[in-house]
Amino acid sequence: MLDSMFHGLFDTDMTSIISVSDFLLCIGCSLLIGLILAFGYMYRSRYTKSFIVTLALLPSVVCVVIMMVNGNVGAGVAVAGAFSLVRFRSVPGTAKEITMLFLAMGAGLIAGMGYLTFALLFTLIMCVLSVLYNRLDFGTRKNAAIYKTMNITIPEDLDYTGVFDDLLAEYTTSCELVRVKTTNMGSLFRLTYNMTLRDASREKEMIDKLRCRNGNLEITVSKQETTVAEL
């Protein structure tokens, strides 16, 4: 009686039926995998509660879908199409978040095919590597301090074309004027430069010389923003 409750309406004699115990075992393993991935991602990473909960539950969702496909090629194609339509409705994720989502889906897929030991082994290896790379700060740009964005405010009667070229050539290896904006009802110009400093320790010296040339108006120097172009 209990087994018949879990039979599908469209099952035939050629259809292999998943037992309740196997189903629960795969779900339990997938939930464990999700927790491992969630704790691995939380190590030395900025995260939100919604993303961690998603990461913990995603392997079990994928596992159930793969078990229900159960070798049916047509259903497999339909599932692939459905997953291609799934997207986050929030801001785009970072490369690390996308990678962890793929890991969760991959581990859930392996578990759904019944290879529970392989799924756990895969998850543990990936989490250990993730924690190790975070611990070693793998991929950190050591010379990030030399990449700067500078905003210089100048009076409207000062021709900004080439007015700072000699100073910028002295203190930077590369410099590009990326934006010109009028401000204060057109009485001032604000120039935005992306630059690479020759020596980060001489930044104040450069600013002092620029102040003498722009009439001691506002100058701001900030870290060059690269998250827009980041995958």
Secondary structure, 3 states (H helix, E strand, C coil): CHHHHCCCCCCCCCCCCCCHHHHHHHHHHHHHHHHHHHHHHHCCCCCCHHHHHHHHHHHHHHHHHHHHHCCCHHHHHHHHHHHHHCCCCCCCCCHHHHHHHHHHHHHHHHHHCCCHHHHHHHHHHHHHHHHHHHHCCCCCCCCHHHEEEEEEEEECCCCCCCCCHHHHHHHEEEEEEEEEEEECCCCEEEEEEEEEECCHHHHHHHHHHHHHHCCCCCEEEEECCCCCCCC
